[in-house]
Amino acid sequence: MVEDVVILAGGSGTRLWPASRRKRPKQFLDLGTGKSLFHHALERALSLEVRGLILVVTHIDHAEGISREIQACVKEKGLGKDVSERILVLSEPAARNTAPAIALACRFLEHRYADIKKSDRTVIVLPADHMIENLEVFREDVEKASNLASAGKLVTFGLKPLRPETGYGYIEVADPFLDGFVVHKFHEKPDEEKAKEYVRAGRFYWNSGIFTFPVDTMQAELEKFEPGIYDAIARYTFEGISPEKADTELYDIYEKVPSLSIDYAVMEKTERAAMVPASFDWSDVGSWDEVARIFEGKERGEDTIFSVNSDNNYVLSDMPVALVGIRDMIVVQRGNVLLLCKRGESQRIKNLVSDIERRGKEEFL
């Protein structure tokens, strides 16, 4: 099984605006379960019962909020010091996508376990903004991925597509390998026709964005394909500073490193990529349409939504909402903003947020 868990909790979540805002982004949202997305991610990490660290990488502006969430989870579960002291926050001074975040986490683990061979440490990287059910099945799939990682592979988890989804990247697999497959190619988010082709072909999977790998293998591939990221972060020592803080040196490093996803930086280029077909139920909660799908037919305890002659709507609001003759709509009200969006169109919200930013209306973001 993996030795350490890295939770990536630094995303902005613009596609879930206006509930996701700059000061309180997506990972802090409670979408109707009574817990935030990050809280669920931490529970997922704890379910793996790793012997090493649970390392939460987040923007320094959100480190305090993440620490409060950790404390709440520790208290709720009655965790002892032997577990709670191994849950650490690692702050980034700027948002630079997943490649620098993973590079920084690997460097911290290298620093923390300086007396242990890096090849002996296998890590799983979990985004903080996913929904995963069936944690026992999840553990079993992680065990399979860990076996592939022990064979020197950089492993991702793929989901058999349930529909021709245009909001996810796809993984095309080649030959079987242990409990998974060798990856043939990563594909960017497709248009609808291409997505239909992928589903028909049968060898394409949704890219979950969850990874398992040996620390030394990931560092070697980063050095090979993105030396600018690797070299800059490899020089950082962490000496004399809490990982929850970010000193001037780290600020300087982050000013120089490019903003790249780990998929683009490494996974699309490496010959070590492998994939385990995921058996657990998964969603990346990447749009309001996806949120509406997750909660379809589920009682969310909202007793302030009233409707007449209305159906197939998703409503999330701080105040009472009344619908008359409304169909196929997403209604989200948070603070000083109300969003009305036709179902099937929510991927465009990112464009709407860009327009609001361009017009200088920062108070709404």
Buried (B, 14 or more C-beta within 10 A) or exposed (E): BBBBBBBBBBBBBBBBBBBBBBEBBBBBBEBBBEBBBBBBBBBBBBBBEBEBBBBBBBBBBBBEBBBEBBEBBBEEEEBEEEBBEBBBBBBBBBBBBBBBBBBBBBBBBBEBBEEBEBEEBBBBBBBBBBBBEBBEBBBBBBBBBBBBBBEBBBBBBBBEBEEBBBBBBBBBBBEEBBBBBBBBEBBEBBEEEBBBEBBEEEEBBBBBBBBBBBBBBBBBBBBEBBEBBBBBBBEBEBEEEEBBEBBEBBEEBBEEBBEBBBBBBBBBBBEBBBBBBBBBEBBBBBBBBBBBBBBEEEEEEEEEBEBEEBEEBBBBBEEEBEBEEBEBBBBBBBEEBEBEBEBEEBBEBBEBBEEBEEEEEEEBB
